[in-house]
Amino acid sequence: MKKGIHPDYFQTTIRCACGNVVEVGSTKKNLRVEVCSKCHPFFTGKQKLVDTAGRIERFRRKYSKFEAQNKKASE
C-alpha cells in the first residue's frame, strides 16, 4: 500500500436516536444516526402506521382525468 493516500481509520462510536450505542471501526469519528437495527421496523417486526387512506385519495384525484380518458378511448 502507498503511504499517505489512505484515510485515517478510527474506533468510532455510532449513536442512534433511540439511545443505542455501537462501537465500530470507521474513517469518521462519532457518527449519529436516526435509525439502527435496534429500532428499525424491519428488525423489530413492528410497523408504524401510515396514513394510506390519504395517499390513496390523492392518487385517485390525480389520475381521475387519466382514467376518464381511458374509458372514452375504450368505448
Distance bins in CASP14 RR format, pairs under 12 A and 6 or more apart:
PFRMAT RR
TARGET T0000
AUTHOR 0000-0000-0000
RMODE 2
METHOD distances of the structure
MODEL  1
6 27 0 0 0 0 1 0 0 0 0 0 0
7 25 0 0 0 0 0 1 0 0 0 0 0
7 26 0 0 0 0 1 0 0 0 0 0 0
7 27 1 0 1 0 0 0 0 0 0 0 0
7 28 0 0 0 0 1 0 0 0 0 0 0
7 29 0 0 0 0 0 1 0 0 0 0 0
8 25 0 0 0 0 0 1 0 0 0 0 0
8 26 0 0 0 0 0 1 0 0 0 0 0
8 27 1 0 0 1 0 0 0 0 0 0 0
8 28 0 0 0 0 1 0 0 0 0 0 0
8 29 0 0 0 0 1 0 0 0 0 0 0
9 24 0 0 0 0 0 1 0 0 0 0 0
9 25 1 0 0 1 0 0 0 0 0 0 0
9 26 1 0 0 1 0 0 0 0 0 0 0
9 27 1 0 0 1 0 0 0 0 0 0 0
9 28 0 0 0 0 0 1 0 0 0 0 0
9 29 0 0 0 0 0 1 0 0 0 0 0
10 23 0 0 0 0 0 1 0 0 0 0 0
10 24 0 0 0 0 1 0 0 0 0 0 0
10 25 1 0 0 1 0 0 0 0 0 0 0
10 26 1 0 0 1 0 0 0 0 0 0 0
10 27 1 0 0 1 0 0 0 0 0 0 0
10 28 1 0 0 1 0 0 0 0 0 0 0
10 29 1 0 1 0 0 0 0 0 0 0 0
10 30 0 0 0 0 1 0 0 0 0 0 0
10 31 0 0 0 0 0 1 0 0 0 0 0
11 22 0 0 0 0 0 1 0 0 0 0 0
11 23 1 0 0 1 0 0 0 0 0 0 0
11 24 1 0 0 1 0 0 0 0 0 0 0
11 25 1 0 1 0 0 0 0 0 0 0 0
11 26 0 0 0 0 1 0 0 0 0 0 0
11 27 0 0 0 0 0 1 0 0 0 0 0
11 28 0 0 0 0 0 1 0 0 0 0 0
11 29 0 0 0 0 1 0 0 0 0 0 0
11 30 0 0 0 0 0 1 0 0 0 0 0
11 31 0 0 0 0 0 1 0 0 0 0 0
12 21 0 0 0 0 0 1 0 0 0 0 0
12 22 0 0 0 0 1 0 0 0 0 0 0
12 23 1 0 0 1 0 0 0 0 0 0 0
12 24 1 0 1 0 0 0 0 0 0 0 0
12 25 1 0 1 0 0 0 0 0 0 0 0
12 26 1 0 1 0 0 0 0 0 0 0 0
12 27 0 0 0 0 1 0 0 0 0 0 0
12 28 1 0 0 1 0 0 0 0 0 0 0
12 29 1 0 1 0 0 0 0 0 0 0 0
12 30 1 0 0 1 0 0 0 0 0 0 0
12 31 1 0 0 1 0 0 0 0 0 0 0
12 32 0 0 0 0 0 1 0 0 0 0 0
12 33 0 0 0 0 0 1 0 0 0 0 0
13 19 0 0 0 0 0 1 0 0 0 0 0
13 20 0 0 0 0 0 1 0 0 0 0 0
13 21 1 0 0 1 0 0 0 0 0 0 0
13 22 1 0 0 1 0 0 0 0 0 0 0
13 23 1 0 1 0 0 0 0 0 0 0 0
13 24 0 0 0 0 1 0 0 0 0 0 0
13 25 0 0 0 0 1 0 0 0 0 0 0
13 26 0 0 0 0 1 0 0 0 0 0 0
13 28 0 0 0 0 0 1 0 0 0 0 0
13 29 0 0 0 0 1 0 0 0 0 0 0
13 30 1 0 1 0 0 0 0 0 0 0 0
13 31 1 0 0 1 0 0 0 0 0 0 0
13 32 0 0 0 0 1 0 0 0 0 0 0
13 33 0 0 0 0 0 1 0 0 0 0 0
14 20 0 0 0 0 1 0 0 0 0 0 0
14 21 1 0 0 1 0 0 0 0 0 0 0
14 22 1 0 1 0 0 0 0 0 0 0 0
14 23 1 0 0 1 0 0 0 0 0 0 0
14 24 1 0 0 1 0 0 0 0 0 0 0
14 25 0 0 0 0 1 0 0 0 0 0 0
14 26 1 0 0 1 0 0 0 0 0 0 0
14 28 0 0 0 0 1 0 0 0 0 0 0
14 29 0 0 0 0 0 1 0 0 0 0 0
14 30 0 0 0 0 1 0 0 0 0 0 0
14 31 1 0 1 0 0 0 0 0 0 0 0
14 32 1 0 0 1 0 0 0 0 0 0 0
14 33 1 0 0 1 0 0 0 0 0 0 0
14 34 0 0 0 0 0 1 0 0 0 0 0
14 35 0 0 0 0 0 1 0 0 0 0 0
14 36 1 0 0 1 0 0 0 0 0 0 0
14 37 0 0 0 0 0 1 0 0 0 0 0
14 38 0 0 0 0 0 1 0 0 0 0 0
15 21 1 0 1 0 0 0 0 0 0 0 0
15 22 0 0 0 0 1 0 0 0 0 0 0
15 23 0 0 0 0 0 1 0 0 0 0 0
15 24 0 0 0 0 0 1 0 0 0 0 0
15 29 0 0 0 0 0 1 0 0 0 0 0
15 30 1 0 0 1 0 0 0 0 0 0 0
15 31 1 0 0 1 0 0 0 0 0 0 0
15 32 1 0 1 0 0 0 0 0 0 0 0
15 33 1 0 0 1 0 0 0 0 0 0 0
15 34 0 0 0 0 0 1 0 0 0 0 0
15 36 0 0 0 0 1 0 0 0 0 0 0
15 38 0 0 0 0 0 1 0 0 0 0 0
16 22 1 0 0 1 0 0 0 0 0 0 0
16 31 0 0 0 0 1 0 0 0 0 0 0
16 32 1 0 0 1 0 0 0 0 0 0 0
16 33 1 0 1 0 0 0 0 0 0 0 0
16 34 1 0 0 1 0 0 0 0 0 0 0
16 35 1 0 0 1 0 0 0 0 0 0 0
16 36 1 1 0 0 0 0 0 0 0 0 0
16 37 0 0 0 0 1 0 0 0 0 0 0
16 38 1 0 0 1 0 0 0 0 0 0 0
16 39 1 0 0 1 0 0 0 0 0 0 0
16 40 0 0 0 0 1 0 0 0 0 0 0
16 43 0 0 0 0 0 1 0 0 0 0 0
17 32 1 0 0 1 0 0 0 0 0 0 0
17 33 1 0 0 1 0 0 0 0 0 0 0
17 34 1 0 1 0 0 0 0 0 0 0 0
17 35 1 0 0 1 0 0 0 0 0 0 0
17 36 0 0 0 0 1 0 0 0 0 0 0
17 38 0 0 0 0 0 1 0 0 0 0 0
17 39 1 0 0 1 0 0 0 0 0 0 0
17 40 0 0 0 0 0 1 0 0 0 0 0
18 32 0 0 0 0 0 1 0 0 0 0 0
18 33 0 0 0 0 1 0 0 0 0 0 0
18 34 0 0 0 0 1 0 0 0 0 0 0
18 35 0 0 0 0 1 0 0 0 0 0 0
18 36 1 0 0 1 0 0 0 0 0 0 0
18 37 0 0 0 0 0 1 0 0 0 0 0
18 38 1 0 1 0 0 0 0 0 0 0 0
18 39 1 1 0 0 0 0 0 0 0 0 0
18 40 0 0 0 0 1 0 0 0 0 0 0
18 43 0 0 0 0 0 1 0 0 0 0 0
18 44 0 0 0 0 0 1 0 0 0 0 0
19 32 0 0 0 0 0 1 0 0 0 0 0
19 33 0 0 0 0 0 1 0 0 0 0 0
19 34 0 0 0 0 0 1 0 0 0 0 0
19 35 0 0 0 0 0 1 0 0 0 0 0
19 36 0 0 0 0 1 0 0 0 0 0 0
19 38 0 0 0 0 1 0 0 0 0 0 0
19 39 0 0 0 0 1 0 0 0 0 0 0
20 32 0 0 0 0 0 1 0 0 0 0 0
20 33 0 0 0 0 1 0 0 0 0 0 0
20 34 0 0 0 0 0 1 0 0 0 0 0
20 35 0 0 0 0 1 0 0 0 0 0 0
20 36 1 0 1 0 0 0 0 0 0 0 0
20 37 0 0 0 0 1 0 0 0 0 0 0
20 38 1 0 1 0 0 0 0 0 0 0 0
20 39 1 0 0 1 0 0 0 0 0 0 0
20 40 0 0 0 0 0 1 0 0 0 0 0
20 43 0 0 0 0 0 1 0 0 0 0 0
20 44 0 0 0 0 0 1 0 0 0 0 0
21 30 0 0 0 0 0 1 0 0 0 0 0
21 31 0 0 0 0 0 1 0 0 0 0 0
21 32 0 0 0 0 0 1 0 0 0 0 0
21 33 0 0 0 0 0 1 0 0 0 0 0
21 36 0 0 0 0 1 0 0 0 0 0 0
21 38 0 0 0 0 1 0 0 0 0 0 0
22 30 0 0 0 0 0 1 0 0 0 0 0
22 31 0 0 0 0 1 0 0 0 0 0 0
22 32 0 0 0 0 0 1 0 0 0 0 0
22 33 0 0 0 0 1 0 0 0 0 0 0
22 36 1 0 0 1 0 0 0 0 0 0 0
22 37 0 0 0 0 1 0 0 0 0 0 0
22 38 0 0 0 0 1 0 0 0 0 0 0
23 30 0 0 0 0 0 1 0 0 0 0 0
23 31 0 0 0 0 0 1 0 0 0 0 0
24 30 0 0 0 0 0 1 0 0 0 0 0
24 31 0 0 0 0 1 0 0 0 0 0 0
24 33 0 0 0 0 0 1 0 0 0 0 0
24 36 0 0 0 0 0 1 0 0 0 0 0
25 31 0 0 0 0 0 1 0 0 0 0 0
26 33 0 0 0 0 0 1 0 0 0 0 0
33 39 0 0 0 0 1 0 0 0 0 0 0
33 40 0 0 0 0 0 1 0 0 0 0 0
34 40 0 0 0 0 1 0 0 0 0 0 0
35 41 0 0 0 0 1 0 0 0 0 0 0
35 42 0 0 0 0 1 0 0 0 0 0 0
35 43 0 0 0 0 1 0 0 0 0 0 0
35 44 0 0 0 0 0 1 0 0 0 0 0
35 48 0 0 0 0 0 1 0 0 0 0 0
36 42 0 0 0 0 0 1 0 0 0 0 0
36 43 0 0 0 0 1 0 0 0 0 0 0
36 44 0 0 0 0 0 1 0 0 0 0 0
37 43 1 0 1 0 0 0 0 0 0 0 0
37 44 0 0 0 0 1 0 0 0 0 0 0
37 45 0 0 0 0 0 1 0 0 0 0 0
38 44 1 0 0 1 0 0 0 0 0 0 0
38 45 0 0 0 0 0 1 0 0 0 0 0
38 46 0 0 0 0 0 1 0 0 0 0 0
39 45 0 0 0 0 0 1 0 0 0 0 0
39 46 0 0 0 0 1 0 0 0 0 0 0
39 48 0 0 0 0 0 1 0 0 0 0 0
40 46 0 0 0 0 1 0 0 0 0 0 0
40 47 0 0 0 0 0 1 0 0 0 0 0
40 48 0 0 0 0 0 1 0 0 0 0 0
41 47 1 0 1 0 0 0 0 0 0 0 0
41 48 1 0 0 1 0 0 0 0 0 0 0
41 49 0 0 0 0 0 1 0 0 0 0 0
41 50 0 0 0 0 0 1 0 0 0 0 0
42 48 0 0 0 0 0 1 0 0 0 0 0
50 56 0 0 0 0 0 1 0 0 0 0 0
51 57 0 0 0 0 1 0 0 0 0 0 0
51 58 0 0 0 0 0 1 0 0 0 0 0
52 58 0 0 0 0 0 1 0 0 0 0 0
52 59 0 0 0 0 0 1 0 0 0 0 0
53 59 0 0 0 0 0 1 0 0 0 0 0
53 60 0 0 0 0 0 1 0 0 0 0 0
54 60 0 0 0 0 1 0 0 0 0 0 0
54 61 0 0 0 0 1 0 0 0 0 0 0
54 62 0 0 0 0 0 1 0 0 0 0 0
55 61 0 0 0 0 0 1 0 0 0 0 0
55 62 0 0 0 0 0 1 0 0 0 0 0
56 62 0 0 0 0 0 1 0 0 0 0 0
56 63 0 0 0 0 0 1 0 0 0 0 0
57 63 0 0 0 0 0 1 0 0 0 0 0
57 64 0 0 0 0 0 1 0 0 0 0 0
58 64 0 0 0 0 0 1 0 0 0 0 0
59 66 0 0 0 0 0 1 0 0 0 0 0
59 67 0 0 0 0 0 1 0 0 0 0 0
60 66 0 0 0 0 0 1 0 0 0 0 0
60 67 0 0 0 0 1 0 0 0 0 0 0
60 68 0 0 0 0 0 1 0 0 0 0 0
61 67 0 0 0 0 0 1 0 0 0 0 0
63 69 0 0 0 0 0 1 0 0 0 0 0
63 70 0 0 0 0 1 0 0 0 0 0 0
64 70 0 0 0 0 0 1 0 0 0 0 0
64 71 0 0 0 0 0 1 0 0 0 0 0
65 71 0 0 0 0 0 1 0 0 0 0 0
65 72 0 0 0 0 0 1 0 0 0 0 0
66 72 0 0 0 0 0 1 0 0 0 0 0
66 73 0 0 0 0 0 1 0 0 0 0 0
67 73 0 0 0 0 0 1 0 0 0 0 0
67 74 0 0 0 0 0 1 0 0 0 0 0
68 74 0 0 0 0 0 1 0 0 0 0 0
68 75 0 0 0 0 0 1 0 0 0 0 0
69 75 0 0 0 0 0 1 0 0 0 0 0
END
